[in-house]
């Protein structure tokens, strides 16, 4: 298993990954990339050009977690979503693509900017997986109480590993 990230030269970071770890990362990030593809575009060409999108809150719990409501007031939240979600989706796609382009077996060296994109992409994967698994703060107790034959075990272990990776990345950057 990867030893996590370490500080590199010029504000970047390094890590070493096994081929299986890269395959898991790529698979999970590709799923996020598919999930955050552009939403429904409006009919108004000016709105499309300005990046103004639909105002509806996502019905998928994972998308609702990745694009949470900004306000408790539904109208204010819808208006905020209308002007920000297109840009947020573009940012999440860019971060996912950066990770997909730079993840490789062996030693990986990331610039500071690439490392920040990895941090955001890993966070998106953790949020999505955690939402699907209904992870609580007792996740370590949940994993410890699970047998390896439990069908949920691999997903929980992947979640735990992603948490470790993200934590090591944060520590290497700061």
C-alpha positions as a Markdown table, in Angstrom:
| # | Residue | x | y | z |
|---|---|---|---|---|
| 1 | Unk | 0.0 | 0.0 | 0.0 |
| 2 | Unk | 1.1 | 3.5 | -0.8 |
| 3 | Unk | 3.0 | 5.4 | 2.0 |
| 4 | Unk | 1.0 | 8.5 | 1.2 |
| 5 | Unk | 2.3 | 11.9 | 0.0 |
| 6 | Unk | 5.5 | 13.7 | 1.0 |
| 7 | Unk | 6.7 | 17.2 | 0.4 |
| 8 | Unk | 8.6 | 17.6 | -2.9 |
| 9 | Unk | 10.6 | 20.2 | -4.6 |
| 10 | Unk | 9.3 | 23.7 | -5.3 |
| 11 | Unk | 6.1 | 23.3 | -3.2 |
| 12 | Unk | 5.1 | 20.1 | -5.0 |
| 13 | Unk | 4.5 | 16.7 | -3.5 |
| 14 | Unk | 5.5 | 13.1 | -4.3 |
| 15 | Unk | 3.9 | 9.7 | -3.7 |
| 16 | Unk | 4.5 | 6.2 | -4.8 |
| 17 | Unk | 1.5 | 4.1 | -6.0 |
| 18 | Unk | 1.1 | 0.4 | -6.8 |
| 19 | Unk | -0.7 | -0.4 | -10.1 |
| 20 | Unk | -3.8 | -1.6 | -8.2 |
| 21 | Unk | -4.0 | 1.6 | -6.3 |
| 22 | Unk | -3.9 | 3.6 | -9.4 |
| 23 | Unk | -6.6 | 1.5 | -11.0 |
| 24 | Unk | -8.9 | 2.1 | -7.9 |
| 25 | Unk | -8.2 | 5.8 | -8.0 |
| 26 | Unk | -8.8 | 6.1 | -11.7 |
| 27 | Unk | -12.0 | 4.1 | -11.5 |
| 28 | Unk | -13.5 | 6.1 | -8.7 |
| 29 | Unk | -12.4 | 9.5 | -10.2 |
| 30 | Unk | -13.8 | 8.5 | -13.6 |
| 31 | Unk | -17.2 | 7.8 | -11.9 |
| 32 | Unk | -17.1 | 11.3 | -10.3 |
| 33 | Unk | -16.2 | 12.8 | -13.7 |
| 34 | Unk | -19.3 | 11.0 | -15.3 |
| 35 | Unk | -21.5 | 12.2 | -12.4 |
| 36 | Unk | -20.5 | 15.9 | -12.6 |
| 37 | Unk | -20.8 | 16.2 | -16.4 |
| 38 | Unk | -22.6 | 19.4 | -17.4 |
| 39 | Unk | -26.1 | 19.6 | -16.2 |
| 40 | Unk | -29.1 | 20.5 | -18.4 |
| 41 | Unk | -28.4 | 23.7 | -20.3 |
| 42 | Unk | -31.1 | 26.3 | -20.5 |
| 43 | Unk | -32.7 | 27.3 | -23.8 |
| 44 | Unk | -31.5 | 30.9 | -23.6 |
| 45 | Unk | -28.2 | 31.3 | -25.5 |
| 46 | Unk | -27.2 | 34.3 | -23.3 |
| 47 | Unk | -27.6 | 32.2 | -20.2 |
| 48 | Unk | -25.6 | 29.4 | -21.7 |
| 49 | Unk | -22.8 | 31.8 | -22.7 |
| 50 | Unk | -22.7 | 33.3 | -19.2 |
| 51 | Unk | -22.7 | 29.9 | -17.5 |
| 52 | Unk | -26.1 | 30.3 | -16.0 |
| 53 | Unk | -27.7 | 26.9 | -15.3 |
| 54 | Unk | -30.8 | 25.3 | -13.9 |
| 55 | Unk | -31.8 | 26.2 | -10.3 |
| 56 | Unk | -33.2 | 22.8 | -9.2 |
| 57 | Unk | -31.6 | 21.0 | -6.3 |
| 58 | Unk | -30.3 | 17.6 | -7.4 |
| 59 | Unk | -32.4 | 14.7 | -6.4 |
| 60 | Unk | -29.4 | 12.3 | -6.3 |
| 61 | Unk | -28.0 | 12.4 | -2.7 |
| 62 | Unk | -24.4 | 12.3 | -4.0 |
| 63 | Unk | -25.0 | 15.3 | -6.3 |
| 64 | Unk | -26.8 | 17.1 | -3.5 |
| 65 | Unk | -23.7 | 16.5 | -1.3 |
| 66 | Unk | -21.3 | 17.6 | -4.1 |
| 67 | Unk | -23.4 | 20.7 | -4.8 |
| 68 | Unk | -25.1 | 21.5 | -1.5 |
| 69 | Unk | -27.7 | 24.3 | -1.1 |
| 70 | Unk | -26.0 | 27.6 | -0.1 |
| 71 | Unk | -29.0 | 28.8 | 1.9 |
| 72 | Unk | -31.9 | 27.3 | 3.9 |
| 73 | Unk | -34.3 | 29.5 | 1.9 |
| 74 | Unk | -35.2 | 27.6 | -1.2 |
| 75 | Unk | -35.6 | 30.6 | -3.5 |
| 76 | Unk | -32.2 | 32.1 | -2.4 |
| 77 | Unk | -30.5 | 28.8 | -2.7 |
| 78 | Unk | -32.0 | 28.2 | -6.2 |
| 79 | Unk | -30.9 | 31.6 | -7.4 |
| 80 | Unk | -27.3 | 31.0 | -6.0 |
| 81 | Unk | -27.2 | 27.5 | -7.7 |
| 82 | Unk | -28.3 | 29.0 | -11.0 |
| 83 | Unk | -25.3 | 31.3 | -11.1 |
| 84 | Unk | -22.7 | 29.0 | -9.6 |
| 85 | Unk | -23.3 | 25.3 | -10.4 |
| 86 | Unk | -22.0 | 25.4 | -14.0 |
| 87 | Unk | -18.7 | 26.8 | -12.8 |
| 88 | Unk | -18.5 | 24.4 | -9.9 |
| 89 | Unk | -19.1 | 21.4 | -12.2 |
| 90 | Unk | -16.3 | 22.7 | -14.5 |
| 91 | Unk | -13.9 | 22.9 | -11.6 |
| 92 | Unk | -14.7 | 19.4 | -10.4 |
| 93 | Unk | -14.3 | 18.1 | -13.9 |
| 94 | Unk | -10.9 | 19.9 | -14.3 |
| 95 | Unk | -9.7 | 18.5 | -10.9 |
| 96 | Unk | -10.8 | 14.9 | -11.9 |
| 97 | Unk | -9.0 | 15.2 | -15.2 |
| 98 | Unk | -5.8 | 16.4 | -13.5 |
| 99 | Unk | -5.9 | 13.4 | -11.3 |
| 100 | Unk | -6.6 | 11.0 | -14.2 |
| 101 | Unk | -3.8 | 12.5 | -16.2 |
| 102 | Unk | -1.2 | 12.4 | -13.5 |
| 103 | Unk | -2.0 | 9.2 | -11.6 |
| 104 | Unk | 0.4 | 6.4 | -12.5 |
| 105 | Unk | 2.1 | 3.4 | -11.0 |
| 106 | Unk | 5.4 | 4.1 | -9.3 |
| 107 | Unk | 6.6 | 7.5 | -8.2 |
| 108 | Unk | 4.3 | 10.4 | -8.9 |
| 109 | Unk | 5.5 | 14.0 | -8.7 |
| 110 | Unk | 2.9 | 16.7 | -8.6 |
| 111 | Unk | 3.3 | 20.5 | -8.8 |
| 112 | Unk | 1.6 | 22.5 | -6.1 |
| 113 | Unk | -1.4 | 23.3 | -8.4 |
| 114 | Unk | -1.7 | 19.6 | -9.4 |
| 115 | Unk | -1.6 | 18.6 | -5.7 |
| 116 | Unk | -4.4 | 21.0 | -5.0 |
| 117 | Unk | -6.5 | 19.5 | -7.8 |
| 118 | Unk | -5.8 | 16.0 | -6.4 |
| 119 | Unk | -6.9 | 17.2 | -2.9 |
| 120 | Unk | -10.2 | 18.5 | -4.3 |
| 121 | Unk | -10.8 | 15.4 | -6.5 |
| 122 | Unk | -10.0 | 13.1 | -3.6 |
| 123 | Unk | -12.5 | 15.0 | -1.5 |
| 124 | Unk | -15.2 | 14.7 | -4.1 |
| 125 | Unk | -14.6 | 10.9 | -4.3 |
| 126 | Unk | -14.7 | 10.7 | -0.5 |
| 127 | Unk | -17.9 | 12.7 | -0.3 |
| 128 | Unk | -19.6 | 10.6 | -3.0 |
| 129 | Unk | -18.5 | 7.3 | -1.5 |
| 130 | Unk | -19.3 | 8.4 | 2.0 |
| 131 | Unk | -22.8 | 9.5 | 1.0 |
| 132 | Unk | -23.5 | 6.1 | -0.8 |
| 133 | Unk | -22.1 | 4.2 | 2.2 |
| 134 | Unk | -23.9 | 6.5 | 4.7 |
| 135 | Unk | -20.5 | 6.8 | 6.6 |
| 136 | Unk | -20.6 | 8.3 | 10.1 |
| 137 | Unk | -17.9 | 9.5 | 12.4 |
| 138 | Unk | -17.7 | 5.9 | 13.7 |
| 139 | Unk | -16.4 | 4.7 | 10.4 |
| 140 | Unk | -13.3 | 3.1 | 12.0 |
| 141 | Unk | -15.5 | 1.2 | 14.4 |
| 142 | Unk | -17.7 | 0.1 | 11.6 |
| 143 | Unk | -14.7 | -1.2 | 9.6 |
| 144 | Unk | -13.3 | -3.0 | 12.7 |
| 145 | Unk | -16.6 | -4.7 | 13.3 |
| 146 | Unk | -17.0 | -5.9 | 9.8 |
| 147 | Unk | -15.7 | -9.2 | 8.5 |
| 148 | Unk | -13.7 | -9.3 | 5.3 |
| 149 | Unk | -16.5 | -11.3 | 3.8 |
| 150 | Unk | -18.9 | -8.5 | 4.4 |
| 151 | Unk | -19.9 | -7.2 | 0.9 |
| 152 | Unk | -19.5 | -3.6 | 2.1 |
| 153 | Unk | -15.9 | -4.2 | 3.4 |
| 154 | Unk | -14.0 | -3.3 | 0.2 |
| 155 | Unk | -15.9 | 0.0 | -0.2 |
| 156 | Unk | -15.3 | 0.9 | 3.4 |
| 157 | Unk | -11.6 | 0.1 | 3.2 |
| 158 | Unk | -11.4 | 2.2 | 0.0 |
| 159 | Unk | -13.0 | 5.1 | 1.8 |
| 160 | Unk | -10.6 | 4.7 | 4.7 |
| 161 | Unk | -7.6 | 4.6 | 2.2 |
| 162 | Unk | -8.9 | 7.7 | 0.4 |
| 163 | Unk | -9.1 | 9.5 | 3.8 |
| 164 | Unk | -5.5 | 8.5 | 4.5 |
| 165 | Unk | -4.3 | 9.7 | 1.1 |
| 166 | Unk | -6.1 | 13.0 | 1.4 |
| 167 | Unk | -4.8 | 13.6 | 4.9 |
| 168 | Unk | -1.2 | 12.8 | 3.8 |
| 169 | Unk | -1.6 | 15.2 | 0.9 |
| 170 | Unk | -2.8 | 18.0 | 3.2 |
| 171 | Unk | 0.1 | 17.4 | 5.5 |
| 172 | Unk | 2.6 | 17.4 | 2.7 |
| 173 | Unk | 1.2 | 20.6 | 1.3 |
| 174 | Unk | 1.2 | 22.4 | 4.6 |
